[in-house]
Amino acid sequence: MTIRNWTLAPIAIAALGLAACNQAGKGADTAKDAATAPKPPVATVNGKPISYEAFALAVQGQTQKKVEDLKPEDKKKLLESLETLAVVAQEAEKQNITADPEIATKLEFARQNALANEFLQKYAKGKTPTEADLKAEYDRQIASMPKEEFKARHILVKDEATAKDVLAQLAKGAKFEDLAKKYSTDEGSKKNGGDLNWFTPDKMVPPFSEAVGKLKKGETTQEPVKTDFGWHVIRLDDTRPVQLPPFEAVKDRLAPMVQQRQIRDYIDSLRKAAKIEEKP
C-alpha cells in the first residue's frame, strides 16, 4: 500500500499546514482563536503532546468547522487520525528516513511551501484595500471588458464546399433561417434559424468573433469562416453596448482581486531584489 492510499494522508497535510492554510488563512485563524485561551493537549503519543492548536488546525482543514462544532463521534475519528499521524511520524524519525536525499528534498519543499503560504497570508492581512484601491481595480476590470455585444445567426457545416453552396443559395434569395434549419450541424441553434442570441466577442472562438466584428448590421460573411468546429456562414443581426455593472454593485467582489494583485506585485518585487542564478 502506498502512502497516497492511507486514510490519514489528508489529516497529515492539514496538520502540516499545506492544505488548510491555503484557504484564506481560515485554518490559521482557528488556531489563533483557540490560542486566546490556552488549552491542554488533546492527547499524548509516546509522551509527546498533540496540542489543541494542532488539532483545531486539522479539524479546520478537514471539515471547515471549529472543534466545538463537531459531533463527538466525528471529533473522535479526527483525533484518532491525528494520533495515528503522530505514531507514524515518530516511527519515521526513529528510523531516520530523512537520511534519504529524496525524502529530505520533499520535506524541504513542503516546509518552504508552508512557510511561503503563511507569510503571504500574513502580508495580505495587513493590506486591507482602500476605496481608491477598489476603484482602481474596477477601472482596470472595466477597461479589459468588451464594450459591445452582437446578435448573430450562423449556419455551421462540415466542409467548405457545403458552406459555399449555402452562400450561393442565399445570393439567390433563400432565407437564412430556412437554410440554417436544413443544413446547420449546430443542434443548439439550427431549430431557431441559427440564432445565437446576444454574445460578446470573448464568448466565441477568435476566427468567429473577428468575422462578426467586420460585419455591419444585416450583412452576411462573403466567404465561409473556418473554426475548429467546422465552416460557418454568419449573419450579423444587431449590435448594442454592453451593460457594465456599476462600481457599487461589484465593490465587495473587488477586494480579493486587489489583494491578489498586491501579493503578485510584492512577489515580483522580492524576485527583482533577489539574486537569482539559473543553472543550465
N, C-alpha and C positions, 0 to 999 in steps of 0.2 A: 504493500500500500504506500502510495506517495503522500508527501505532506499536504498536497493540494486537496486530497480527499478527506482529510481529517475534519471532523465537525468543529474542532476547536480553532481551526485556522482563522475564521472571521474574528473571533474574540482576540486572537493573538494580534491581528492587525489593529483592531480598535485599541487594545491596551498599549500598543506601541505608539499610538497616535498617528498612524499612517493613513487611516481612513476617516475616523471620526473627526479628526482635526481639520479635515478639508471642507467640512460642512459649515462654512462661515463662522468657524470658531465656536460652534454650539457645544462640542464636547469639552473644550477648554472652559467655557462659561460654566458648565455643570460642575466641573472640578472646583472652580473658584467659588461658586455658590456654596458648595459643601465645605470649602476651606474656611468660610467665615466663622463657623463654629466647629473647632477641632473635634474629630470623632475618632474613636479607637479603630484599630484594624478590623476588617471584616472576617479575617481568617489568618492562620499562620500555616506555612508549609515547611516542614523540617526546621521549625524555629524561626523562619523568615516571614515577616508580616506581609499581608496583602492589604494595602491601605484602602480606606474608604474612598479616597480620591481616585485611585486606580480603578476601583470597582465602578464608581459613578461614571468614569470616562468610558469604560467598556459597555456599561448599560446604555449610555447615550449613543454610542456607535452602533449598537445592535438594534435598539428599539425606538430611538428618538424620544425616550422618556426619562424622567428622573427616577432614582431608586425608590423613593417613597410612593411613586405611582404604579409600581409593579405589583402584580399579583404574587402572593407568597410562593406559588409553585414556579412561576417564571423567574423570580428572584433566586430561588434555589438552583435552578438549572444553570443560570448565568454564573452564579458563584462557583458551582462545580466546574464549569468550563474554565473559569479563571484559575481555579485551584489546579486543574489538570495542566493548564498552560505553565503554571509555576513549577509543577513537578517535572515536566518535560524540559523546561528551560534550565532548571537546576542540574538535571542529568547531563544536558548538553555542556554546561560549564564544567561539570565534573570530568567529562570525557575530553575537555579542551578542544571542541570542534573548531574553534576559531584558528587553530593551527593550520587548518586547510585554507590556503590562499583564496580559493573561490568563495568559500563561506565568509571569510573575513571581508572580502570585497563587497558581497551582498549586504552584510551588516553595516558597513561603512556607507554604502549608498542609501540604505534605509535611514541611517542616522542623519545624513545630510538632507534627505528629503523631508524628514520630520522637522528638523531644525529650521530649514528654509520656510516651510509652511507656517510654522508657529511665528517666526519672525515677521513674515509678510502680513499675517493676520493682525499682529500687534501694531504694525505700521499702519494698516488700513483703519484700525480703530481710532487712531489719532488724527485721521484725515476726514472728518465729517464734512461733506460737501456743503459749500455755501450756496446761497441763492444765485450768486453770479456764476458759480461753477455749473449749477444745474442749467442755467440759461445758456451758457456757452455750449454745453453738451447738446442741448435741444437744438441750437442753431446748427451744430455740426451734423446732427442726425437729419434735420430738415434739408440741409444743403445736399445730402447724399441721396435723398429720396427722389423718385421720378415725379415730375411736375405735371405730367399729362397721362391720361389713360385712354385706351382705344376700345371701340366696339367693332368687332370684325367677324366675318364669316370665312370659312375655308373649306376646301374640298381636298381631302388627303387621299392620294392614290399610291400604288406601289411602284410605278415606273414613270419615267419622263414621257414616254410615248402617250400613255393614257392622259397625263396631265395636259399635254399639248392638244390632244383631241378634245378635252373639256374646254380649253381656251377657244378652240375653233368653233365649238358649238355655242359658246357664249357670244362670240363675234357675230354669229348668225341670228342672235336674238333669243337663245334659250335662257330660261330663268335660272339664276344661280342656285336658288333654293331647291329647284327640282333636280338639278344635276348633282347637288350635294346628297340628296336622298338616294339617288340612283348609284352614284359612283364612290362616294366617300367611304373610307375604311375606318374613320373615326366614329365609333359607335356612340360616343358621348354627345356628339354634335349633329350627326347626319340627320337624325329624326327631326331636328329643329332647323333644317335647311342650312346646316353648317355653322349656326350661330354659336360664337364663343363667349358671348356676353362681354362685360367690361373687364379689361385687364390692363395692368401696367407692363411696360417692356420687360422688366426683370422677371416676370412670371413665365415668359416664353423663351425658347432657345434662341441664341443670338441671330442666326440667319432669318428666322421668322420675324423677330422684333425689328431687325434692320429693314426688312422688306416693307413691313407695315408702316414704319416711320417715314418712308419715302412716298407713301400714297397720300393723295388728297381724298376728302370725303367723297364716297361714291365710286372711287377708282378701284380697278382690279389689276393685280400684277400682270404685266405683259408677258412675262416668262415664268415658267414653273420655279418654285423655290424649293431647294433640296435641304432637308434636315436628316437627322438620324432616324426619324420616324417614317420618312418617305418623301414624296413630292407633293407640294402644296400649291393650290390656286387660291389666292387670298383677295377678299374684297373688304375695304375699309368702309364701314357704315357711318361712324361718328367718332368724335373726339370730345374730351372735356377736361378741365383742370382737375387734378387730384385734390380731394378734400383733406387737407393736412390737419392733424389734431392740434388744438391749441395747447400752449405750454402748460396751463393749469391742469389740463386733463391728463397729462402724462408725467407731470413733475415727479410724482412718487416713484415712478419706474426708472427715472434717470439716475438716481443715486448710485445703484450698483454699477452702472456704466461709467460714471465718473470715477468711482473707486478703482475699477479695473484699469482705467486709463492712467490713474495716478500710480498704481502699482507697476504697470508696464513702463511708465516713464522713469520711475525710481530704479527699476531693474536695469533699464538701459543706461542710466547714469552710473550705476555700480559697475556695469560691464566696461563703460568707457574709462572709468577711473582705475580699473584693474589692469594688471599686466598679464595679458593672455598670450601664450605662445603655443600654437598648434603644431604638433609634430607630424611629419609625413609618415 
